[in-house]
Amino acid sequence: MSRYWSKLVTRLDPYTPGEQPQDQQYVKLNTNESPYPPAPAVAEVLNNFDVAGLRRYPDPQSTQLVAALAAYHGLQPQQVFVGNGSDEVLAHAFQAFFKRDEPILFPDISYSFYPVYCRLFEIDYRQPPLGADFTIDVGDYAVANGGVIIPNPNAPTGIALPLGASRELLADNPESVVIIDEAYVDFGADSAQTLIAEFANLLVVRTYSKSRNLAGLRLGYALGHGDLIEGLQRIKNSFNSYPVDSLAAAAGAAALADETYVRDCNHRIIANRERLQAELGKLGFEVYPSMSNFVFVRHREAAAEQLYLDLKAGGILVRYFKTPRIDDCLRISIGSDDECDALIAALGRILG
Ligand SMILES: Cc1ncc(COP(=O)(O)O)c(C=O)c1O
């Protein structure tokens, strides 16, 4: 607290990211990063990068990256917006599209950055509760609102919304922008991207951080009707003209060219997820059906916070949220084979 702070700064309740220990001593299963390195094509581009060119500002429109993403998704470049991580893209979208006369809607259990943006941008919000099984009932969103945002699959539950439900959500909300945050969609869920041609109020937000193994690069993007993309451009050009640096733009385009590598990594993550779910079930955990690169679990007897602390003491980081309704759960990212083995062995010792 300082007397120099504005009222806004005083009122903020900033987001707390998962721990990022700098000593690399942990098996890190707490922030849903990929256990695998980026595609070899990314390393090649970075190794051959024209360092002298860094004296210039990057292309403010990221033209080549946008063109590569448009081609990859079968859209026009005017339907693609890129930013410095999907968190930044989401921040711009909150400012661009969420109207102030009615509260916006998002589930009571979802990505904990959404309420943080609401406070920062002074947007009123309401959180329809998930069902007892943590599923979303899109009928809860068929009410007057200033906008809707839903992660699909949801975070931190990992539960996916079928495409029919996304369609219903969009059809029920023709006056609002509906943002589907698809940070984890590549691990088995249905993308709403196929609905973009049908619904001018749909914005799909994606990231390179999870299924493209590039959380350290900070690259995210949005897909939608050209009018929505233009709205995002107006915010971006009123905030930071150069959100995507030259290195990220080049690496991001290269990452799209190596689809076989990315698919292979994601298949390995899905296979490990299935294995982990079965093993955790045997250890007495209730496991929510995940379509993500993490699992959300509750032990039938052991307290989640103590499990988190015991795992950490044993060198394994998982995510514990001290939040109502989920303070008895753990979110565990899917690691490599060895990391999954280490987790199972540690839990076996702790619970045994
Ligand atoms: C649901 C969801 N959306 C968006 C993000 C932000 O991803 P990034 O800013 O790394 O692109 C995350 C990160 O964990 C997430 O869980």
The ligand as an SDF file (V2000), in Angstrom:
LIG
                    3D

 16 16  0  0  0  0  0  0  0  0999 V2000
   -7.9820  -21.4650  -19.4980 C   0  0  0  0  0  0  0  0  0  0  0  0
   -6.7200  -20.7080  -19.7670 C   0  0  0  0  0  0  0  0  0  0  0  0
   -6.7450  -19.6830  -20.6260 N   0  0  0  0  0  0  0  0  0  0  0  0
   -5.6400  -18.9700  -20.9070 C   0  0  0  0  0  0  0  0  0  0  0  0
   -4.4340  -19.2620  -20.3150 C   0  0  0  0  0  0  0  0  0  0  0  0
   -3.2450  -18.3800  -20.6110 C   0  0  0  0  0  0  0  0  0  0  0  0
   -2.3300  -18.9640  -21.4280 O   0  0  0  0  0  0  0  0  0  0  0  0
   -1.1330  -18.1250  -22.0780 P   0  0  0  0  0  0  0  0  0  0  0  0
   -1.2120  -16.7100  -21.5860 O   0  0  0  0  0  0  0  0  0  0  0  0
    0.0850  -18.8220  -21.6420 O   0  0  0  0  0  0  0  0  0  0  0  0
   -1.3510  -18.2030  -23.5620 O   0  0  0  0  0  0  0  0  0  0  0  0
   -4.3480  -20.3190  -19.4150 C   0  0  0  0  0  0  0  0  0  0  0  0
   -3.0590  -20.6290  -18.7680 C   0  0  0  0  0  0  0  0  0  0  0  0
   -2.8860  -21.4840  -17.9660 O   0  0  0  0  0  0  0  0  0  0  0  0
   -5.5170  -21.0620  -19.1330 C   0  0  0  0  0  0  0  0  0  0  0  0
   -5.5030  -22.0660  -18.2410 O   0  0  0  0  0  0  0  0  0  0  0  0
  1  2  1  0
  2  3  1  0
  2 15  2  0
  3  4  2  0
  4  5  1  0
  5  6  1  0
  5 12  2  0
  6  7  1  0
  7  8  1  0
  8  9  2  0
  8 10  1  0
  8 11  1  0
 12 13  1  0
 12 15  1  0
 13 14  2  0
 15 16  1  0
M  END
$$$$
